[in-house]
Structure formats: C-alpha cells, structure tokens
Amino acid sequence: MATSTYELRCRECGKAWPSQPRNYCEDCFSPLEVTYDYDSLRKTVSHELFASRAPNIWRYRELLPLPAGYQPSLPVGYTPLVSAPRLGEKIGSRRLCIKNDAVCLPTLSFKDRVVAVALANARSFGFDTVACSSTGNLANSVAAQAAREGFKAWIFIPSDLEPAKILGTQVFGAELVRINGSYDHVNRLCSQIADEHRWGFVNVNLRPYYSEGSKTVGYEIAEQLGWRLPDNIVVPMAGGSLISKIKKAFDELVLLGLVDPKPVKFFGAQASGCSPISTAVKQYSTEIEPQRPKTIARSLAIGNPADGPYAIKAITKSGGWSEDVSDTEVVESIQLLAKSEGIFTETAGGVTVGVARKLIHQDRILPDETTVLCITGNGLKTTDVLSDAYQAETPIAPKLVEFEAYLASKVGEFGRVAGETPALPLATKSTVLAAEA
C-alpha cells in the first residue's frame, strides 16, 4: 500500500520530530501535528488516482500518516453527502447538503475514521493495548476496532454516559472504566495513565495520527461536490479538532491543485450547556474559559477543549461564526431532521441542525450558498433524550371496525371532527391523512 513521507511538527514553534507516539513538543509543550512532503505529493496524487480506488478513507492514503506497507482490514468512511431540500425549506436554505456520518462503519459515527488511522500506527509502534478517554462515540469505535485488529482495549468514560453508548462499548469485550467526574477529569486521568503504562491512547500519545483521520471528512465533501469546495460548513465541536482538520483538508486540496481555491466559511456548533468555544467566538476572544458541562449533548460535553484555540482560528479567519442551542432546541432539531430527511441523528447532530437554523436566521448563512451540515453520529445511540417525546399507542383489536374508529380519531386530531369527514374509500382516507400530516 502506497504511503506518503511525513513527520511530526510543533503547531507553535515549528520544531520537527520523527514519527513516534508523542503528542506534545518537548521544547515548548505545544501540540504536535503531522505534516507531509507536499511537493512530492503534488506529483503523485490526482482525481483519477483516488477514483480508481475503493470508496473508503484509504483512497486518500497518500494524505494520511500510515506506516509503510499498512494493509487496512475495514472499509471505513466515504459516507453519503446528500441534498437536503425539505430540511432546507424548513430552515431557509435552498442549497443545503448533509454529510451523513451517522452511517459510518463500523460503529455509526465519524470517530471510526480517527480510530482507524490511530490503530494503523499503534501496531507499528509496538502497542498491544489501546485505550481512550471518551464521551461515547470514541469508546464504541476503539472497542470495536480493537476487537477487529486483535488489540486489548481499555476505555475510560464519565459515569453519566448514555446507556446505549456504554452497552455499545461493552459488547466488544473492552475493559470499561467509569469515572465519577466530567470528561475533562477522565482525560486528565488518561494523560497520567499514558505516562505510566505502555498503552496506545488514541487521543493522548497517538493524538497526532488520530486527528488526521478527521481530514477525510473534508476530502470526501470536496470529491462528492465534484472536486469543489462548499461556501459554508457547519461542524459540531467538542474538543475542536474536527472543524480545524476539515479546514486543513480543504487547504491541502488547494495546495495540491485538486480543487480551485475559494473562501469557505467555517461555523462551529455547540450546546448552550457546554459552549466554551462558541462563547469565546461570540466574545471576540481567542482565549478559552473552561466550563462545567450541563447538557444532554454528552458527546460534545468537553468543558476545556484541547483544540479550542485552533477551532477559534479556523472559524474567525474564515469569516465564519459560532453559535449554541439549548437542550430543547437539540431535541426539536433531531426530530426536524428525521421528519424532513429521514436521517436519525444523535444529540450532536441536533446541535448542528439547530445552530444552522440560527445562523441562517441571522443572515450569516445565505439561502443560495452551498452549505454542508456535518452529522457525526447516529440517533440510535441517544434514544433516551426522546423518551418523553413519544407515547406508546394503545393497541387495537385486529378488526376493520376498530381500525375505522382509530382512523377517525386520528383525523380528528388533525383539526376535523370525525363526523365532518365525508365517507371515502379506505385508500382515499389514507391519502387524506397523509396529506394532512
């Protein structure tokens, strides 16, 4: 498998480091990220090269930090980019698209991308155990891919995670450690454990490689738009890495001549109960003030985001903005997306849709601009937030007369008295009911 030449480089002082399981610069203690030999890449990568390969993240292998000879075993990524006209009509956009990582393999979230790249390096660094701190989706993905690749896995989570995400980690056989505290407490503990145990923590000592997997969201969006960049992109933010890495992906594609340069506005989405990045942007500040999370959007509940400053830079330098929405708006937005486009998202997606609606109403996003919403996880993982929204219907007997009475009651709920509805054949009644719904 062809791979690229890459190294680690400090994001602040610029010092270069050889490839190794390290996430910070020893000189200035700033984060490291992967950089590539772009001059060489410009001679080798092309639209045709990518199109000749299977539809997954590995089609962009030259733009990822993969060990020499690495052979992937999972077809991760290349999720649909779908037009969303009915949602667009509801929120005021005529050129709205959804990047739907709610169907990403193997665990139905964009975290499958980052874990795939992290574990590709874990083996080459000699780790037999992988681990992570997680708000849920990362836990699922590390547990599943560790099982697939034959690693032992240790997963550390806040104790209040959604039951479906806890179960979705345990089923893969990982060791699950629940911590009585927030994600920030969990992450601090994992940093200490990583210093004591030779484990590959995907979001600690493997973080530079892990975060590069997020770039594939940006590559796919550009390719699926016909190798063009959108006008706007709305991205949910927890630690702040995803939005900054999509920005990096777009910049790389321009640098390599794979897309024409154009301004893209980046918009960050957070829940009001945990909005440190959004708050900083709205205060025109470059400093993050940590917050104590209190929101149903637990996958975004990081009060002290590691990549927050870089997310702020991506947003503000692009001319974008950041907004946040209440828990009530999150639930309403989950329902709106499901009813308008048939996509069931978790709470993070509800945040994204709700924020997009706000931004459009503020005229920060204009109706005829091409706008992409990033949906990062599946609603089957957070069904608990909808438990009070729907009531179980009383069963009816399997008799036509019972159904007719039930149908009449439903027609009445839509603003008519049952006796005012003319007698119609059953097929016509169904049509009326569907039209009124």
Stockholm file with secondary structure:
# STOCKHOLM 1.0

chainA/1-437         MATSTYELRCRECGKAWPSQPRNYCEDCFSPLEVTYDYDSLRKTVSHELFASRAPNIWRYRELLPLPAGYQPSLPVGYTPLVSAPRLGEKIGSRRLCIKNDAVCLPTLSFKDRVVAVALANARSFGFDTVACSSTGNLANSVAAQAAREGFKAWIFIPSDLEPAKILGTQVFGAELVRINGSYDHVNRLCSQIADEHRWGFVNVNLRPYYSEGSKTVGYEIAEQLGWRLPDNIVVPMAGGSLISKIKKAFDELVLLGLVDPKPVKFFGAQASGCSPISTAVKQYSTEIEPQRPKTIARSLAIGNPADGPYAIKAITKSGGWSEDVSDTEVVESIQLLAKSEGIFTETAGGVTVGVARKLIHQDRILPDETTVLCITGNGLKTTDVLSDAYQAETPIAPKLVEFEAYLASKVGEFGRVAGETPALPLATKSTVLAAEA
#=GR chainA/1-437 SS CCCCCEEEEETTTCCEECSCSCCBCTTTCCBEEEEECHHHHHHHCCHHHHHTSCSSGGGGGGGSCCCTTCCCCSCCCCCCEEECHHHHHHHTCSSEEEEEGGGCTTTSBTHHHHHHHHHHHHHHTTCSEEEEECSSHHHHHHHHHHHHHTCEEEEEEETTCCHHHHHHHHTTTCEEEEESSCHHHHHHHHHHHHHHSCCEETTTTTHHHHHHTTHHHHHHHHHHTTSCCCSEEEEECSSSHHHHHHHHHHHHHHHTTSSCCCCCEEEEEEETTBCHHHHHHHTTCSSCCCCCCCSSCGGGCCSSCTTHHHHHHHHHHTTCEEEEECHHHHHHHHHHHHHHHSCCBCHHHHHHHHHHHHHHHTTSSCTTSCEEEEECBBGGGCGGGGTTTCCCCCCCCSSHHHHHHHHHHHHHHTTCCGGGSCCCCHHHHHHHHHHHC
#=GC SS_cons         CCCCCEEEEETTTCCEECSCSCCBCTTTCCBEEEEECHHHHHHHCCHHHHHTSCSSGGGGGGGSCCCTTCCCCSCCCCCCEEECHHHHHHHTCSSEEEEEGGGCTTTSBTHHHHHHHHHHHHHHTTCSEEEEECSSHHHHHHHHHHHHHTCEEEEEEETTCCHHHHHHHHTTTCEEEEESSCHHHHHHHHHHHHHHSCCEETTTTTHHHHHHTTHHHHHHHHHHTTSCCCSEEEEECSSSHHHHHHHHHHHHHHHTTSSCCCCCEEEEEEETTBCHHHHHHHTTCSSCCCCCCCSSCGGGCCSSCTTHHHHHHHHHHTTCEEEEECHHHHHHHHHHHHHHHSCCBCHHHHHHHHHHHHHHHTTSSCTTSCEEEEECBBGGGCGGGGTTTCCCCCCCCSSHHHHHHHHHHHHHHTTCCGGGSCCCCHHHHHHHHHHHC
//
